[in-house]
Amino acid sequence: MSKNLYDLEIKQGETLSLVATWRDSNNALVNLTGYTARAQGRSSYDATTTLFSLTSSAGITLGGAAGTITISMSATVTAALTAPAQGVWDLELVSGSGVVTRLLEGDLRILPEATR
């Protein structure tokens, strides 16, 4: 499967909800039952600290047979992010047998808020 580029912009203090659907090369939905997911943002690929980190137990919801992946951050969570910031991010899915697929990746921007 080819990687999908998706530049992510997070606005500090705003609720983030991103929904993606995984389809295979035949355009059939991928059943995500038994999968886990993880996503991280960093200032650069080799940075040792993260700007954000999400998992399927905190911030990522998998939709089973529907093939959907929902990435969510509450307004409270985004307000706590350091801004302004920019870097890179990606989303990986891990099958029950341990196969890792990087589904989305791209540039990351975290924009500051003026209203608090």
GIJOWO-V92057 format. One record per helix or strand of 3 or more residues. SS is the DSSP state (2 for helix, 1 for strand). FROM is the first residue (numbers start at 1). TO is the last residue. If there is no record, write none. Layout:
# GIJOWO-V92057
ss:SS from:FROM to:TO
ss:SS from:FROM to:TO
This chain:
# GIJOWO-V92057
ss:1 from:8 to:11
ss:1 from:16 to:21
ss:1 from:36 to:42
ss:1 from:52 to:55
ss:1 from:58 to:62
ss:2 from:64 to:66
ss:1 from:68 to:73
ss:2 from:75 to:79
ss:1 from:85 to:94
ss:1 from:100 to:111
